[in-house]
Amino acid sequence: MRYAAITDRLAGLGGAKWEIHYRARALQAEGRDVILLTVGEPDVNAPEALITAAEAAMRAGRTGYADGRGEPALLRALSERYTARLGRAFGPEHFIAFPGTQTALFAVLMGMTETGCEVLVGDPMYATYEGVIRASGATPVPVPLRAEAGFRIQPDDIAAAVTPRARAILLNTPHNPTGAVLRASEIEPILEIARAHDLWVISDEVYEDLVFGPTPFLSPLALDDERVVVTNSVSKSHAAAGFRSGWCAGPAAFCARLLPLAETMLFGNQPFIADMTAAALRAPDLVAEGLRARLARRLALVHDRLDGVAGLRVHRAEAGMFALVDVAGAGRGCGTAFARALVDEAGVAVMPGASFGEVLRDWVRIGLTVDDAALARACDRVAAFAEAQAARA
Ligand SMILES: Cc1ncc(COP(=O)(O)O)c(C=O)c1O
């Protein structure tokens, strides 16, 4: 049988990145005690109030087809939130509802880029970015994120990577996996580069409410109303990833142009989930508040227990759900070799940095979403493992 080229472009993306995770699961199934620090999901269930809101909406008959752009109440809640946070007026015409950030990213890229285009994206990057860029036919152009610059994408590095084929810059602030939060002094020149070369700027802001460092979050959308498109959801902020409720926010002209694509893909999404999301956006963000405090505390715990131990170095993230640890000095090879040996010999599963890009080949990513006691036990195992390597060397 014959297949479309998109299946070739996406073949092989994904699976290999999760090698350690699958290995850990297999070891657990054999009865081994393995602490899983590979994934980043909020450590609590979706709040009772949101489950009640979705259930009440279903019982009230909100189970039919929805408006293709998003239910009016949800679009009003989004308009209020963005008007309040960004300091200029947003209305329903600036949004399209999607089932999660992932689908929003897919549609936004399909609406902007195609074969022959390039999309500039920080390296390391979130695991699905290469796929969503390639799905559109475009080619990802990795822009190295340097540890010395706090892993924040630097305008000069973007400028150096722009070619006549460039169509868009994909930003992720706060960033997964590094937890970096872009400064105004970086966003402004990036927007200038985008204006000079007529590029779109996509800003994936799924960790917006999980900033615990000193730098406040700033959306590029606050500084430009022509070429910035934001993607976001309630997955992280409200521990509601399974509801699959997200959106894109951007210029009215862009949303009008994208709407037929969204309707072709989805034919609207679920009214009871739209009602739950509107309630979530209007309620005080208690879930995010609790998560922020726990994530900051656990990052400090990892730092206290591992930084400086047997050559390990812990990066100080400012946001998000992960700690990055530089294992180059630990004498067990690159991050992938370290993670493979760690899961087998010490019963701790972490993600190799290389799963997110070559820049992190000497790093591993530790999820901060297990409870403090399990994380402390995991850190003790990592420290003992690293010390054993150092003693052998
Ligand atoms: C940077 C980033 N973008 C997007 C997503 C997907 O979010 P959603 O659940 O809203 O599709 C994730 C999930 O981990 C993420 O880390």
The ligand as an SDF file (V2000), in Angstrom:
LIG
                    3D

 16 16  0  0  0  0  0  0  0  0999 V2000
    6.4430   22.2020   26.7280 C   0  0  0  0  0  0  0  0  0  0  0  0
    5.1930   21.4130   26.6240 C   0  0  0  0  0  0  0  0  0  0  0  0
    4.2970   21.7440   25.6770 N   0  0  0  0  0  0  0  0  0  0  0  0
    3.1550   21.0610   25.5410 C   0  0  0  0  0  0  0  0  0  0  0  0
    2.8520   19.9890   26.3520 C   0  0  0  0  0  0  0  0  0  0  0  0
    1.5590   19.2560   26.1360 C   0  0  0  0  0  0  0  0  0  0  0  0
    0.5630   19.8940   26.8800 O   0  0  0  0  0  0  0  0  0  0  0  0
   -0.9940   19.5430   26.7250 P   0  0  0  0  0  0  0  0  0  0  0  0
   -1.3260   18.5370   27.7800 O   0  0  0  0  0  0  0  0  0  0  0  0
   -1.6830   20.8430   26.9880 O   0  0  0  0  0  0  0  0  0  0  0  0
   -1.2150   19.0290   25.3510 O   0  0  0  0  0  0  0  0  0  0  0  0
    3.7500   19.6020   27.3600 C   0  0  0  0  0  0  0  0  0  0  0  0
    3.4480   18.4440   28.2370 C   0  0  0  0  0  0  0  0  0  0  0  0
    4.2820   17.9260   28.9320 O   0  0  0  0  0  0  0  0  0  0  0  0
    4.9460   20.3430   27.4980 C   0  0  0  0  0  0  0  0  0  0  0  0
    5.8580   20.0150   28.4340 O   0  0  0  0  0  0  0  0  0  0  0  0
  1  2  1  0
  2  3  1  0
  2 15  2  0
  3  4  2  0
  4  5  1  0
  5  6  1  0
  5 12  2  0
  6  7  1  0
  7  8  1  0
  8  9  2  0
  8 10  1  0
  8 11  1  0
 12 13  1  0
 12 15  1  0
 13 14  2  0
 15 16  1  0
M  END
$$$$
